[in-house]
Amino acid sequence: MNPEHINPAHMNLELHIEQLVLHGFAPEVSHGIGAVVQHELQRLLEQPHPPAFAANAELGRIDAGAFEVAAGDGAQQVGAALAQAIYAGMSR
């Protein structure tokens, strides 16, 4: 099977986030960010995966690197940016 054409419907994927630490956000905003991260990661993981992701059968820890958000960004913008950074970390 060509890893560039993996059908996510044929993959068994389990993602468990034990802890999501967000410094500098009020608790009520952090919960909203977490919900957005979960939704956005689900959306991203339903798309065809990059070859590097398909080759990694198990990832114990993911370095999401850094990402930028504007001072006025809400949970939607922060959560989406964080999920995309996590997804990119899965591909490294």
Phi and psi restraints in degrees (value plus and minus 20) as a CYANA .aco file:
   2 ASN   PHI     -95.6   -55.6
   2 ASN   PSI      97.2   137.2
   3 PRO   PHI     -84.0   -44.0
   3 PRO   PSI     -36.1     3.9
   4 GLU   PHI     -95.7   -55.7
   4 GLU   PSI     -33.6     6.4
   5 HIS   PHI    -144.3  -104.3
   5 HIS   PSI      22.8    62.8
   6 ILE   PHI     -97.3   -57.3
   6 ILE   PSI     111.4   151.4
   7 ASN   PHI    -110.2   -70.2
   7 ASN   PSI      97.0   137.0
   8 PRO   PHI     -80.2   -40.2
   8 PRO   PSI     -42.4    -2.4
   9 ALA   PHI     -86.9   -46.9
   9 ALA   PSI     -41.2    -1.2
  10 HIS   PHI    -118.4   -78.4
  10 HIS   PSI     -11.8    28.2
  11 MET   PHI    -125.9   -85.9
  11 MET   PSI     124.1   164.1
  12 ASN   PHI    -123.7   -83.7
  12 ASN   PSI      88.3   128.3
  13 LEU   PHI    -144.6  -104.6
  13 LEU   PSI     108.5   148.5
  14 GLU   PHI    -143.4  -103.4
  14 GLU   PSI     106.2   146.2
  15 LEU   PHI    -140.2  -100.2
  15 LEU   PSI     103.9   143.9
  16 HIS   PHI    -145.3  -105.3
  16 HIS   PSI     100.1   140.1
  17 ILE   PHI    -124.0   -84.0
  17 ILE   PSI      85.7   125.7
  18 GLU   PHI     -90.6   -50.6
  18 GLU   PSI     -61.3   -21.3
  19 GLN   PHI    -169.0  -129.0
  19 GLN   PSI     112.1   152.1
  20 LEU   PHI    -140.3  -100.3
  20 LEU   PSI      88.6   128.6
  21 VAL   PHI    -119.9   -79.9
  21 VAL   PSI     102.5   142.5
  22 LEU   PHI    -144.6  -104.6
  22 LEU   PSI      88.2   128.2
  23 HIS   PHI    -107.9   -67.9
  23 HIS   PSI     120.8   160.8
  24 GLY   PHI      68.8   108.8
  24 GLY   PSI     -11.5    28.5
  25 PHE   PHI    -139.1   -99.1
  25 PHE   PSI     122.3   162.3
  26 ALA   PHI     -84.8   -44.8
  26 ALA   PSI     129.1   169.1
  27 PRO   PHI     -73.3   -33.3
  27 PRO   PSI     -60.5   -20.5
  28 GLU   PHI     -87.4   -47.4
  28 GLU   PSI     -50.7   -10.7
  29 VAL   PHI     -95.7   -55.7
  29 VAL   PSI     -58.6   -18.6
  30 SER   PHI     -79.1   -39.1
  30 SER   PSI     -61.0   -21.0
  31 HIS   PHI     -83.8   -43.8
  31 HIS   PSI     -60.8   -20.8
  32 GLY   PHI     -85.0   -45.0
  32 GLY   PSI     -60.0   -20.0
  33 ILE   PHI     -82.0   -42.0
  33 ILE   PSI     -64.5   -24.5
  34 GLY   PHI     -79.1   -39.1
  34 GLY   PSI     -61.3   -21.3
  35 ALA   PHI     -85.0   -45.0
  35 ALA   PSI     -61.6   -21.6
  36 VAL   PHI     -86.1   -46.1
  36 VAL   PSI     -62.1   -22.1
  37 VAL   PHI     -77.3   -37.3
  37 VAL   PSI     -67.0   -27.0
  38 GLN   PHI     -79.7   -39.7
  38 GLN   PSI     -67.6   -27.6
  39 HIS   PHI     -83.8   -43.8
  39 HIS   PSI     -65.9   -25.9
  40 GLU   PHI     -87.6   -47.6
  40 GLU   PSI     -59.6   -19.6
  41 LEU   PHI     -83.6   -43.6
  41 LEU   PSI     -59.8   -19.8
  42 GLN   PHI     -80.2   -40.2
  42 GLN   PSI     -64.9   -24.9
  43 ARG   PHI     -82.1   -42.1
  43 ARG   PSI     -65.7   -25.7
  44 LEU   PHI     -85.1   -45.1
  44 LEU   PSI     -58.8   -18.8
  45 LEU   PHI     -94.9   -54.9
  45 LEU   PSI     -34.0     6.0
  46 GLU   PHI    -103.5   -63.5
  46 GLU   PSI     -28.4    11.6
  47 GLN   PHI    -107.2   -67.2
  47 GLN   PSI     141.9   181.9
  48 PRO   PHI     -76.8   -36.8
  48 PRO   PSI     118.3   158.3
  49 HIS   PHI    -110.3   -70.3
  49 HIS   PSI     127.1   167.1
  50 PRO   PHI     -86.1   -46.1
  50 PRO   PSI     131.7   171.7
  51 PRO   PHI     -73.7   -33.7
  51 PRO   PSI     -58.1   -18.1
  52 ALA   PHI     -83.5   -43.5
  52 ALA   PSI     -54.8   -14.8
  53 PHE   PHI     -88.8   -48.8
  53 PHE   PSI     -62.0   -22.0
  54 ALA   PHI     -82.8   -42.8
  54 ALA   PSI     -49.1    -9.1
  55 ALA   PHI     -98.3   -58.3
  55 ALA   PSI     -39.7     0.3
  56 ASN   PHI    -113.3   -73.3
  56 ASN   PSI      78.1   118.1
  57 ALA   PHI     -91.2   -51.2
  57 ALA   PSI     -52.4   -12.4
  58 GLU   PHI    -164.6  -124.6
  58 GLU   PSI     110.7   150.7
  59 LEU   PHI    -140.9  -100.9
  59 LEU   PSI      94.0   134.0
  60 GLY   PHI     -95.6   -55.6
  60 GLY   PSI     -52.2   -12.2
  61 ARG   PHI    -170.7  -130.7
  61 ARG   PSI     123.0   163.0
  62 ILE   PHI    -140.3  -100.3
  62 ILE   PSI     106.5   146.5
  63 ASP   PHI    -111.8   -71.8
  63 ASP   PSI      88.1   128.1
  64 ALA   PHI     -99.8   -59.8
  64 ALA   PSI     -23.4    16.6
  65 GLY   PHI      47.7    87.7
  65 GLY   PSI    -168.8  -128.8
  66 ALA   PHI    -136.4   -96.4
  66 ALA   PSI     132.5   172.5
  67 PHE   PHI    -168.1  -128.1
  67 PHE   PSI     138.0   178.0
  68 GLU   PHI    -133.7   -93.7
  68 GLU   PSI     122.2   162.2
  69 VAL   PHI    -153.3  -113.3
  69 VAL   PSI     132.3   172.3
  70 ALA   PHI    -102.6   -62.6
  70 ALA   PSI     137.2   177.2
  71 ALA   PHI     -75.6   -35.6
  71 ALA   PSI     -54.5   -14.5
  72 GLY   PHI    -113.9   -73.9
  72 GLY   PSI     -17.7    22.3
  73 ASP   PHI     -84.7   -44.7
  73 ASP   PSI     119.6   159.6
  74 GLY   PHI    -115.9   -75.9
  74 GLY   PSI    -191.2  -151.2
  75 ALA   PHI     -77.4   -37.4
  75 ALA   PSI     -58.4   -18.4
  76 GLN   PHI     -81.8   -41.8
  76 GLN   PSI     -69.8   -29.8
  77 GLN   PHI     -87.9   -47.9
  77 GLN   PSI     -64.0   -24.0
  78 VAL   PHI     -87.0   -47.0
  78 VAL   PSI     -65.8   -25.8
  79 GLY   PHI     -82.6   -42.6
  79 GLY   PSI     -61.4   -21.4
  80 ALA   PHI     -85.5   -45.5
  80 ALA   PSI     -63.1   -23.1
  81 ALA   PHI     -84.1   -44.1
  81 ALA   PSI     -60.6   -20.6
  82 LEU   PHI     -85.9   -45.9
  82 LEU   PSI     -64.4   -24.4
  83 ALA   PHI     -81.4   -41.4
  83 ALA   PSI     -60.8   -20.8
  84 GLN   PHI     -86.4   -46.4
  84 GLN   PSI     -55.4   -15.4
  85 ALA   PHI     -88.8   -48.8
  85 ALA   PSI     -60.0   -20.0
  86 ILE   PHI     -83.6   -43.6
  86 ILE   PSI     -64.9   -24.9
  87 TYR   PHI     -80.4   -40.4
  87 TYR   PSI     -62.4   -22.4
  88 ALA   PHI     -84.3   -44.3
  88 ALA   PSI     -57.2   -17.2
  89 GLY   PHI     -84.3   -44.3
  89 GLY   PSI     -51.3   -11.3
  90 MET   PHI     -87.4   -47.4
  90 MET   PSI     -43.8    -3.8
  91 SER   PHI    -110.7   -70.7
  91 SER   PSI     -24.8    15.2
